[in-house]
Amino acid sequence: QVQLVESGGGLVQPGGSLRLSCTASSSIFSFYDMAWYRQAPGKQRELVATISRTTMANYADSVKGRFTISRDNAENTVYLQMNSLKPDDTAVYYCNALVTGRPLASWGQGTQVTVSS
């Protein structure tokens, strides 16, 4: 079972930047497509970005041009660089591995991102 640990969240002003990290326990990390999700208070969890095993990335329209997903297979880590942050980006951010396009059943604890002046 893959265990995931997210980090890098915090409080940032609108227009600021944060870099999230997610480290996976599995030695077969490089064989998984990976994704970042987020869940804002009172809302359902939504997909933010995905990165394939071949590093092909896709983004939700709401973050396209502002967020960049990347991965380091040697470190079993996936990153989310977030620029030009908006208050609407406030949420708990989670990463997960994808199998046939769907996240694994287990989730990490997430990392809180708060965008506020």
C-alpha positions as CSV (number, residue, x, y, z in Angstrom):
1,Q,0.0,0.0,0.0
2,V,1.3,3.5,-0.9
3,Q,1.5,5.9,1.9
4,L,1.5,9.6,1.1
5,V,2.8,12.6,3.1
6,E,2.0,16.1,1.9
7,S,3.8,19.2,3.1
8,G,4.5,22.8,2.2
9,G,1.2,24.5,2.9
10,G,0.7,27.6,4.8
11,L,-0.7,31.1,4.9
12,V,0.1,33.3,1.9
13,Q,-1.2,36.7,0.6
14,P,-3.1,36.9,-2.7
15,G,-0.6,36.9,-5.5
16,G,1.9,34.9,-3.6
17,S,3.4,31.5,-4.2
18,L,3.8,28.2,-2.4
19,R,5.4,24.9,-3.4
20,L,3.7,21.7,-2.1
21,S,5.5,18.4,-1.8
22,C,4.2,14.9,-1.6
23,T,6.4,12.0,-0.7
24,A,5.3,8.4,-1.3
25,S,6.5,5.4,0.6
26,S,6.3,3.0,-2.3
27,S,9.4,2.0,-4.2
28,I,7.3,1.6,-7.3
29,F,6.3,5.3,-7.3
30,S,7.7,5.8,-10.8
31,F,5.1,3.4,-12.2
32,Y,2.1,5.5,-11.0
33,D,0.5,8.5,-12.6
34,M,0.1,11.0,-9.8
35,A,-2.4,13.8,-9.0
36,W,-3.0,16.7,-6.7
37,Y,-6.5,17.3,-5.4
38,R,-8.0,19.9,-3.1
39,Q,-11.0,20.3,-0.9
40,A,-12.3,23.6,0.3
41,P,-14.6,24.0,3.3
42,G,-18.1,22.8,2.4
43,K,-17.1,21.6,-1.0
44,Q,-16.3,18.3,-2.6
45,R,-12.7,17.3,-3.3
46,E,-11.7,18.4,-6.8
47,L,-8.9,17.4,-9.1
48,V,-6.2,20.1,-9.6
49,A,-3.5,18.5,-11.7
50,T,-2.2,15.2,-12.9
51,I,1.2,14.0,-14.1
52,S,1.7,10.8,-15.9
53,R,4.6,8.4,-15.6
54,T,6.1,10.0,-18.7
55,T,5.6,13.5,-17.1
56,M,2.7,14.6,-19.2
57,A,0.8,17.1,-17.1
58,N,-2.8,18.2,-17.2
59,Y,-4.5,20.9,-15.1
60,A,-8.0,22.1,-14.1
61,D,-9.0,25.2,-15.9
62,S,-9.1,27.1,-12.6
63,V,-5.3,26.7,-12.1
64,K,-4.0,26.5,-15.7
65,G,-1.2,28.9,-16.2
66,R,-0.6,29.4,-12.5
67,F,0.2,25.9,-11.1
68,T,2.9,23.5,-12.3
69,I,3.0,19.8,-11.3
70,S,6.3,17.9,-11.5
71,R,7.8,14.7,-10.1
72,D,11.1,13.4,-9.0
73,N,11.0,9.6,-9.3
74,A,14.4,9.2,-7.6
75,E,12.9,10.9,-4.5
76,N,9.4,9.3,-4.8
77,T,8.1,12.9,-4.7
78,V,5.5,14.9,-6.6
79,Y,5.4,18.7,-6.4
80,L,2.9,21.4,-7.0
81,Q,4.3,24.9,-7.6
82,M,1.5,27.4,-7.1
83,N,1.9,31.0,-8.3
84,S,-0.5,34.0,-8.4
85,L,-2.5,32.4,-5.6
86,K,-6.1,33.6,-5.1
87,P,-8.4,33.4,-2.1
88,D,-10.4,30.7,-4.0
89,D,-7.3,28.5,-3.9
90,T,-7.8,28.1,-0.2
91,A,-8.2,24.4,0.6
92,V,-6.6,21.3,2.0
93,Y,-4.4,19.9,-0.7
94,Y,-3.9,16.2,-1.2
95,C,-1.9,14.0,-3.5
96,N,-2.6,10.5,-4.6
97,A,-1.5,7.9,-7.0
98,L,-3.8,7.1,-9.9
99,V,-4.8,3.7,-11.2
100,T,-6.7,3.6,-14.4
101,G,-7.4,7.3,-13.8
102,R,-8.8,6.9,-10.3
103,P,-7.2,7.7,-7.0
104,L,-6.2,5.0,-4.5
105,A,-8.7,4.5,-1.7
106,S,-6.4,5.7,1.0
107,W,-5.4,9.4,1.4
108,G,-2.7,11.3,3.3
109,Q,-3.5,14.0,5.9
110,G,-3.2,16.7,3.3
111,T,-1.7,20.2,3.7
112,Q,-3.6,23.4,4.4
113,V,-3.2,26.3,2.0
114,T,-4.8,29.6,3.0
115,V,-4.7,32.6,0.7
116,S,-5.7,35.7,2.6
117,S,-4.6,39.3,3.2
